[in-house]
């Protein structure tokens, strides 16, 4: 970690030290660009992030990328859970739709589930040791603006820096995106998501369940075994429960025993009598898609560009792909990180990669949370049809795995 001197010049300045912001900083620095990543969070909280309830389903490509920059080895192996099967259910009686790994060298799992806070910690460690990358933490940003002549950032303590490219990686409600006049398609589902870890008695068998029930959406994600699991006390799972905002607020605050009893009832025997293992965290269910991904000497990364619905389990993977696309487009161009033609190529490629999936998942999420009788019948029929189409199932499994280089 190094202090920023007034007037310090960089090739690339990235605002936001979340997973995608750190990944972009590493990628740019490895390409030889003098890079800095700025975040208002103090260094101790970035170096050791708190548990936030989220489990990330990493594709094979994401795992390979993390290995290539030395971040994978910083994730404890006993916290990585292979995902063997994805099980989709609708309502309370329809047969499930199952997705299994494709055959091949990496065909033993659809992907790997890893706690989000451990991915963040691993990327911070990799970024801290990356030559050519400066991390500026605890930085309150007073001004950050990009234009045709370059970008400038001024911090609350009076320090200043300039860059040839400014990257916003400050989340789906990006202040920098708004400041640069870029709007976004915002879909507020008027729901909240509650996430936490539970212990259940039935073995999860590395199966991830996505259940569109009447009045609620439930995901149960396999978590790697711990000592209690090995002692026969039950498997660990991650609960992702989507409900109206008031219900999530109540469940987040109620006593543990009340929460366990209600969740056990909501799961209708799928997990037996559950036991709470972690803090309960909640998040608003809002998806975003920026109208543009770039402006003069300015680019969007991660959720600032595309904030996906969690049923895709692909938000981080798409963000990781997006920063790779950005860095590659610039490196393959004139070499100027703010080259307008390179930024346009990035925008076109990333829009093609994300727009169809964004639209499709929003449509599915909307349809599968409508509980009118005709919609329920169509939902169940849709799963039956999909289950009888092996090419479709192989296509979806391929998307989930993302084995391409």
SETI-71871 format. One line per 2 residues: their letters; for each residue y, x, z of C-alpha. Coordinates in nm, 4 decimals, padded with zeros to 6 digits. Each point is the difference from the previous one (the first is absolute). Example, Ala and Ser with C-alpha at 12.3 -4.5 7.8 and 13.67 -1.06 7.14 Angstrom:
BEGIN
AS> -00.4500,01.2300,00.7800  00.3440,00.1370,-00.0660
//
This chain:
BEGIN
XX> 00.0000,00.0000,00.0000  00.3402,00.1342,-00.0920
XX> 00.3528,-00.1241,00.0672  00.2080,-00.1123,-00.2951
XX> 00.3140,00.2008,-00.0600  00.3073,-00.1842,-00.1346
XX> 00.0034,-00.0094,-00.3779  -00.3701,00.0800,-00.0361
XX> -00.1198,-00.0667,-00.3552  -00.3456,-00.1304,-00.0916
XX> -00.1730,-00.1013,-00.3170  -00.1399,-00.3165,00.1613
XX> 00.1008,-00.1904,00.3134  -00.2409,-00.2673,00.1246
XX> 00.1112,-00.2572,00.2565  -00.2938,-00.1257,00.2046
XX> -00.2799,00.2001,00.1625  -00.2671,-00.2656,-00.0248
XX> -00.3286,00.0895,-00.1684  00.1323,-00.0338,-00.3560
XX> 00.3265,00.1797,00.0762  -00.1888,00.2926,00.1509
XX> -00.2470,00.0001,-00.2895  00.2868,00.0095,-00.2509
XX> 00.1609,00.2869,00.1892  -00.3245,00.1974,-00.0120
XX> -00.0498,-00.0747,-00.3704  00.3514,00.1024,-00.1005
XX> -00.0142,00.3185,00.2073  -00.3376,00.0958,-00.1473
XX> 00.1574,-00.0310,-00.3449  00.2666,00.2513,00.1027
XX> 00.2874,-00.2382,00.0734  00.2122,00.0760,00.3045
XX> -00.0526,-00.3202,00.1959  00.1034,-00.1629,00.3246
XX> -00.1281,-00.3130,00.1730  00.2366,-00.1759,00.2397
XX> -00.0852,-00.2593,00.2634  00.1823,-00.1409,00.2998
XX> -00.3192,00.0089,00.2105  -00.0069,00.2902,00.2492
XX> -00.2494,00.2762,-00.0776  -00.2434,-00.0701,00.2896
XX> -00.0601,-00.3564,-00.1241  -00.0600,00.1169,-00.3575
XX> -00.2297,00.2802,00.1121  -00.2083,-00.2339,00.2207
XX> 00.0458,-00.3570,-00.1277  -00.1079,-00.2834,00.2236
XX> -00.2904,-00.2295,-00.0870  00.1415,-00.2798,-00.2166
XX> -00.3111,-00.2116,-00.0536  -00.0255,00.0596,-00.3741
XX> -00.3159,00.1334,-00.1644  00.0524,00.1382,-00.3515
XX> -00.2753,-00.0376,-00.2610  00.0302,00.3313,-00.1824
XX> -00.1337,00.0181,-00.3544  -00.1975,00.3011,-00.1183
XX> 00.3050,00.1234,-00.1878  00.2161,-00.0169,00.3147
XX> -00.2607,00.1922,00.1983  -00.0097,00.2708,-00.2678
XX> 00.3793,00.0251,00.0035  00.0087,00.0318,00.3798
XX> -00.2637,00.2727,-00.0224  00.1992,00.1849,-00.2669
XX> 00.3050,00.0360,00.2264  -00.1956,00.0820,00.3172
XX> 00.0657,-00.3327,00.1747  -00.3562,-00.1353,-00.0009
XX> -00.1288,00.2700,00.2325  00.2636,-00.1039,00.2565
XX> -00.1579,-00.3475,00.0278  -00.2826,-00.0043,00.2581
XX> -00.3285,-00.0594,-00.1815  -00.1150,-00.2416,00.2702
XX> 00.2959,-00.2286,-00.0796  -00.0983,-00.0442,-00.3667
XX> -00.2104,-00.3061,-00.0798  -00.1673,-00.0384,-00.3420
XX> 00.0414,-00.3399,-00.1606  -00.3364,-00.0991,-00.1479
XX> 00.0606,-00.3646,-00.0953  00.2957,-00.2371,-00.0380
XX> -00.0830,-00.3616,00.0870  00.2330,-00.2827,-00.1075
XX> -00.0359,-00.3497,00.1479  00.1949,-00.3236,-00.0454
XX> -00.0155,-00.2941,00.2367  -00.2932,-00.0530,00.2314
XX> -00.3032,-00.0643,-00.2184  00.0411,00.1634,-00.3417
XX> -00.2260,00.2970,-00.0849  00.1750,00.3387,00.0166
XX> 00.1078,00.2245,-00.2853  -00.1285,00.3560,00.0544
XX> 00.1227,00.3265,-00.1508  -00.2126,00.3144,00.0244
XX> 00.0677,00.3613,-00.1039  -00.0512,00.1049,-00.3592
XX> -00.2723,00.2531,-00.0651  00.0932,00.3648,-00.0379
XX> 00.0769,00.3091,00.1997  00.2450,-00.1921,00.2198
XX> -00.1879,-00.3280,-00.0107  -00.1098,-00.0037,00.3621
XX> 00.3164,-00.1816,00.1134  00.2788,-00.2139,-00.1426
XX> 00.2432,00.2107,00.1997  00.0726,00.1280,00.3491
XX> 00.1855,-00.1781,00.2787  00.2321,00.2238,00.2020
XX> 00.2564,-00.0956,00.2674  00.3507,00.0073,-00.1436
XX> 00.1459,00.2007,00.2876  -00.2557,00.2775,-00.0594
XX> 00.0900,00.0159,-00.3698  00.3668,00.0297,00.0970
XX> -00.0782,00.2756,00.2500  -00.2094,00.1924,-00.2522
XX> 00.2692,-00.0206,-00.2679  00.2661,00.1125,00.2461
XX> -00.2065,00.3048,00.0863  -00.0539,00.0793,-00.3680
XX> 00.3713,-00.0462,-00.0725  00.1020,00.2187,00.2946
XX> -00.1955,00.2907,-00.1452  00.1018,-00.0524,-00.3611
XX> 00.2096,00.2812,-00.1476  00.3195,-00.1227,-00.1617
XX> 00.0110,-00.3214,00.2048  00.2524,-00.0580,00.2790
XX> -00.0507,-00.2852,00.2485  00.3166,-00.1370,00.1602
XX> -00.0880,-00.2315,00.2884  00.2097,-00.2070,00.2380
XX> 00.2537,-00.0252,-00.2822  00.2299,-00.3016,-00.0023
XX> 00.1128,-00.0352,-00.3600  00.3645,-00.0959,-00.0277
XX> 00.0090,00.0098,-00.3792  -00.2544,00.0584,-00.2765
XX> 00.1109,-00.0557,-00.3558  -00.1142,00.1109,-00.3434
XX> 00.1959,-00.0018,-00.3257  -00.0014,00.1693,-00.3389
XX> 00.1303,00.3284,00.1397  -00.2466,00.0205,00.2886
XX> -00.0741,-00.1366,00.3451  00.1616,00.0649,00.3351
XX> -00.1147,-00.0833,00.3506  00.2129,00.0144,00.3125
XX> -00.1515,-00.0213,00.3453  00.1485,-00.1537,00.3088
XX> 00.0513,00.3403,00.1626  00.2179,00.1195,-00.2898
XX> -00.2622,00.2034,-00.1845  -00.0151,-00.0513,-00.3765
XX> -00.2281,00.0834,-00.2875  -00.0120,-00.0444,-00.3737
XX> -00.2946,-00.0582,-00.2318  -00.0724,-00.0440,-00.3668
XX> -00.2237,-00.2983,00.0773  00.0050,-00.2489,00.2878
XX> -00.3247,-00.1849,00.0765  -00.0086,-00.3133,00.2153
XX> -00.3237,-00.0240,00.1973  00.1476,-00.2130,00.2766
XX> -00.2288,-00.3029,-00.0176  -00.0164,-00.3409,-00.1633
XX> 00.3320,-00.1032,00.1556  00.1597,00.3184,-00.1355
XX> 00.3658,00.0409,00.0920  00.0410,00.2714,-00.2651
XX> -00.1354,-00.2297,-00.2706  00.2550,-00.2627,00.0955
XX> 00.2851,00.2532,00.0209  -00.0731,00.1083,-00.3565
XX> 00.0217,-00.3549,-00.1294  -00.3697,-00.0491,-00.0690
XX> -00.1306,-00.3436,00.0862  -00.3585,-00.1006,00.0601
XX> -00.2370,-00.2915,-00.0411  -00.0665,-00.1035,00.3606
XX> -00.2856,-00.2345,00.0892  00.0109,-00.1115,00.3627
XX> -00.3291,-00.1726,00.0827  00.1505,-00.1344,00.3242
XX> -00.2936,00.1531,00.1835  -00.0558,00.2961,00.2274
XX> -00.2916,00.2385,00.0245  -00.1592,00.0975,00.3313
XX> -00.2062,00.3195,00.0024  -00.2075,00.1582,00.2748
XX> -00.3396,00.1509,00.0719  -00.2869,-00.1980,00.1465
XX> -00.3522,00.0692,00.1145  -00.2627,-00.2408,-00.1310
XX> -00.3700,-00.0230,00.0668  -00.1336,-00.0537,-00.3538
XX> -00.0134,00.3218,-00.2031  00.2639,00.0062,-00.2735
XX> -00.2260,00.2056,-00.2336  00.3104,00.1518,-00.1644
XX> 00.0887,-00.3394,-00.1494  00.3649,-00.1080,-00.0309
XX> 00.0457,-00.3774,00.0246  00.2938,-00.1827,-00.1601
XX> -00.0236,-00.3654,00.1022  00.2412,-00.2637,-00.1306
XX> -00.0661,-00.2673,00.2607  00.1797,-00.3296,00.0355
XX> 00.3261,00.0676,00.1851  -00.0539,00.3738,00.0353
XX> -00.0892,00.3139,-00.1906  -00.2259,00.2498,00.1767
XX> -00.1046,00.3525,-00.0836  -00.2544,00.1946,00.2052
XX> -00.0084,00.3658,-00.0985  -00.2648,00.2473,00.1147
XX> 00.1153,00.2743,00.2356  -00.1956,00.3195,00.0576
XX> -00.2377,-00.0020,00.2998  00.1037,00.1435,00.3356
XX> -00.2045,00.0992,00.3060  -00.0183,-00.3621,00.1168
XX> -00.1345,-00.1042,-00.3385  -00.2679,00.2663,00.0197
XX> -00.0857,-00.1218,00.3509  -00.0725,-00.3460,-00.1388
XX> 00.3167,-00.1754,00.1163  00.0934,-00.1323,-00.3453
XX> 00.1813,00.1085,-00.3142  00.3729,00.0506,-00.0342
XX> 00.1878,-00.2075,-00.2578  00.3621,-00.0418,-00.0994
XX> 00.1242,-00.3587,00.0040  00.2680,-00.1042,-00.2509
XX> 00.0975,-00.3595,00.0774  00.2595,-00.1865,-00.2083
XX> 00.1526,-00.3112,00.1575  00.3327,-00.1819,00.0301
XX> 00.2585,00.2161,00.1706  00.0043,-00.1979,00.3257
XX> -00.3781,00.0255,00.0381  00.0075,00.3762,-00.0508
XX> 00.2836,00.0364,00.2515  -00.2037,-00.1962,00.2552
XX> -00.3209,00.1938,-00.0606  00.1818,00.3310,00.0190
XX> 00.1340,-00.0789,00.3475  -00.2764,-00.2018,00.1677
XX> -00.2344,00.1521,00.2625  -00.2936,00.2024,-00.1330
XX> -00.2664,-00.2479,00.1093  00.1839,-00.2912,-00.1623
XX> 00.0358,00.2019,-00.3202  -00.3681,00.0995,-00.0046
XX> -00.1149,-00.3581,00.0539  00.2209,-00.1389,-00.2775
XX> -00.0918,00.2729,-00.2484  -00.3718,-00.0483,00.0718
XX> 00.0433,-00.3710,-00.0712  00.2032,00.0646,-00.3172
XX> -00.2715,00.2322,-00.1323  -00.2599,-00.2751,00.0456
XX> -00.2799,00.2250,00.1154  00.0487,00.2735,-00.2563
XX> 00.0740,00.2592,00.2691  -00.1512,-00.1493,00.3120
XX> 00.2097,00.0261,00.3153  00.2600,00.2593,-00.0915
XX> 00.1703,00.2466,00.2300  00.3516,00.1312,-00.0616
XX> 00.0169,00.3804,-00.0353  00.3582,00.0720,-00.1018
XX> 00.3588,-00.1176,00.0140  00.0771,-00.3026,-00.2159
XX> 00.2521,00.0658,-00.2786  00.1663,-00.2501,-00.2319
XX> 00.1830,00.0191,-00.3323  00.1801,-00.2518,-00.2218
XX> -00.1882,-00.0949,-00.3167  00.2551,00.0752,-00.2704
XX> -00.0682,00.1585,-00.3388  00.2643,00.1694,-00.2160
XX> 00.0268,00.1310,-00.3550  00.3186,00.1850,-00.0959
XX> 00.1831,-00.1110,-00.3154  00.0289,00.3661,-00.0967
XX> -00.1716,00.3120,00.1287  00.2743,00.2452,-00.0947
XX> 00.3729,00.0465,-00.0571  00.2074,00.3107,-00.0824
XX> -00.1430,00.2835,00.2128  -00.1781,-00.2565,00.2181
XX> -00.3626,-00.1194,00.0255  -00.2026,-00.2333,00.2190
XX> -00.3306,00.0942,00.1611  -00.2636,-00.1862,00.1976
XX> 00.0886,-00.3411,00.1407  00.3629,00.0446,-00.1051
XX> -00.1289,-00.0480,-00.3549  -00.2981,-00.2314,00.0599
XX> -00.0932,-00.1595,00.3313  -00.3485,-00.1444,-00.0579
XX> -00.1807,-00.2833,00.1765  -00.2533,00.1470,00.2456
XX> -00.2957,-00.1835,-00.1578  00.0040,00.2663,-00.2732
XX> -00.0587,00.2735,00.2604  00.1715,00.2129,-00.2640
XX> 00.3601,00.0354,00.1152  -00.0265,00.3635,00.1069
XX> -00.2238,00.0910,-00.2935  00.2505,-00.1416,-00.2478
XX> 00.2828,00.1771,00.1810  -00.1893,00.3265,-00.0184
XX> -00.0639,-00.0522,-00.3704  00.3661,-00.0854,-00.0495
XX> 00.1322,00.3218,00.1485  -00.2502,00.1944,-00.2124
XX> 00.1294,-00.1832,-00.3076  00.3603,00.0816,00.0929
XX> -00.0630,00.3695,00.0613  -00.2121,00.0357,-00.3142
XX> 00.2607,-00.1717,-00.2187  00.2696,00.2364,00.1246
XX> -00.2139,00.3136,-00.0185  -00.1060,-00.0853,-00.3563
XX> 00.3612,-00.0529,-00.1078  00.2979,00.2304,-00.0179
XX> -00.0541,00.1249,00.3553  00.3156,-00.1696,00.1261
XX> -00.1207,-00.2317,00.2794  00.2718,-00.2497,-00.0937
XX> -00.0787,-00.0017,-00.3734  00.0648,-00.3638,-00.1100
XX> -00.2817,-00.0001,-00.2559  -00.2498,00.1222,00.2604
XX> 00.1098,-00.2682,00.2455  -00.0396,-00.2653,-00.2703
XX> -00.3518,00.1237,-00.0783  -00.0850,-00.0205,00.3689
XX> 00.1348,-00.3537,00.0249  -00.1916,-00.1223,-00.3045
XX> -00.3288,00.1550,00.1127  00.0268,-00.1202,00.3594
XX> 00.1051,-00.3498,-00.1036  -00.3015,-00.0254,-00.2306
XX> -00.2269,00.1151,00.2829  00.1347,-00.2386,00.2638
XX> 00.1504,-00.3146,-00.1547  -00.3278,-00.1717,-00.1028
XX> -00.1634,00.0680,00.3376  00.3110,-00.1122,00.1895
XX> 00.0181,-00.3283,-00.1915  -00.3728,-00.0663,00.0207
XX> -00.0313,00.0636,00.3730  00.3047,-00.2128,00.0815
XX> -00.1513,-00.2822,-00.2050  -00.3403,00.0361,00.1662
XX> 00.1514,00.0231,00.3474  00.2045,-00.3127,-00.0623
XX> -00.2916,-00.1968,-00.1452  -00.2437,00.1076,00.2696
XX> 00.2285,-00.1057,00.2829  00.0437,-00.3571,-00.1281
XX> -00.2320,-00.2359,00.1849  00.0284,-00.3219,-00.1997
XX> -00.3454,-00.1339,-00.0926  00.0327,00.0576,-00.3784
XX> 00.1155,00.3590,00.0573  -00.2885,00.0670,00.2389
XX> -00.2460,-00.1201,-00.2636  00.1574,00.2197,-00.2656
XX> -00.0075,00.3002,00.2343  -00.3695,-00.0400,00.0668
XX> -00.0719,-00.0551,-00.3689  00.1968,00.3124,-00.0864
XX> -00.2133,00.2131,00.2305  -00.3199,-00.1432,-00.1457
XX> 00.1152,00.0738,-00.3547  00.1126,00.3529,00.0901
XX> -00.3298,00.0728,00.1745  -00.1844,-00.0876,-00.3209
XX> 00.1989,00.2475,-00.2123  -00.1413,00.3525,00.0537
XX> 00.2554,00.1634,-00.2381  00.2839,-00.1488,00.2052
XX> -00.1548,00.1233,00.3223  -00.0427,00.3501,-00.1428
XX> 00.3627,-00.0053,-00.1145  00.1256,-00.0971,00.3454
XX> -00.2248,00.2582,00.1684  00.1447,00.2626,-00.2334
XX> 00.3544,-00.0989,00.1016  -00.0929,00.0185,00.3676
XX> -00.1584,00.3434,-00.0373  00.2566,00.1535,-00.2403
XX> -00.2132,00.3013,-00.0846  00.2228,00.1137,-00.2897
X> 00.1708,00.3373,00.0305
//
